[in-house]
Amino acid sequence: MKGQYIKVNGLETYYITQGKGYPLILIHGLPGSTYTWRNSILPLAQHFQVYALDLKGFGYSDKPAGNYSLLAHAELIKDFMEGLNIPSAALIGSSYGGGVGMTMALKYPERANQLVLIGSIGYPFGRWIVDLSWLNQLQELAFYALPFIPPLAKLLIRKAYEMAYYDPALISKEMIEEGYRLICLKGVAGSYFATVRGLDEQWLGENIKYLTKPTLIIAGADDKMVPRWVAERLHSEIKGSRLEIIPQCGHIPQEEKPLITNNLIIEFLQRQTS
């Protein structure tokens, strides 16, 4: 699927759009891109107008220095919607993207009609990197060096997928090659670490109880990256939300169990918009 660009506050922002009708905005996780929605865009586009974008600093969007907080990413989504004349939409976020979607719904509630949270973050459960330590500096240096060491980079990408997937047999050579292509893009490493440092799960966790949008929460039963209790607590704190746990599935249900995940999203949103 070929994408296109729109300038959002001076930044070239890459996105893919398919379908027509009620708008959905797909928000990827870290350090992801629109590629994570490769099994979802066309099935969802049979029922809705789908927009999948690369967040600032990721995929094929611009990667400037600056603010990479949850709010900054939420503002990008808001401005992206304004640029395409989308008054409001359903927001579908994977992992970190779920945090962006919830931040949008909290800060700009008029823009978010429904939320779908897939393997979403929400509450502090341990740092992804050790801030301001020698280990963090070593990790950053290693990340910057990976494009110059293709065999090591591809091995680590495979290991990351093995952590994210329940069934490693589903990990293809194409996935590894696309992952390598993305980490070789200039600026990705800096954007990733800036986003991790800017992640304020404390603020998000304290405000989730104020969400009032119809919400579907999807989690893999075997997610090794975001603990299952996060999905269960989201369900308990978001009034009227629906929780679906997919068996034999890891952190990225839209990739590993796309048929189940897409059907859950379609059924949920059709009920909400009928």
Secondary structure as UniProt FT lines:
FT   STRAND          4..8
FT   TURN            9..10
FT   STRAND          11..18
FT   STRAND          23..27
FT   TURN            30..31
FT   HELIX           34..37
FT   TURN            38..40
FT   HELIX           41..45
FT   TURN            46..47
FT   STRAND          49..53
FT   TURN            56..57
FT   TURN            59..60
FT   HELIX           70..83
FT   TURN            84..85
FT   STRAND          89..94
FT   HELIX           96..107
FT   HELIX           109..111
FT   STRAND          112..118
FT   TURN            131..132
FT   HELIX           134..145
FT   HELIX           146..148
FT   HELIX           150..164
FT   HELIX           168..170
FT   HELIX           173..183
FT   TURN            186..187
FT   HELIX           188..197
FT   HELIX           201..207
FT   HELIX           208..210
FT   STRAND          215..220
FT   TURN            221..222
FT   HELIX           228..237
FT   TURN            239..240
FT   STRAND          242..246
FT   HELIX           253..256
FT   HELIX           258..273
//
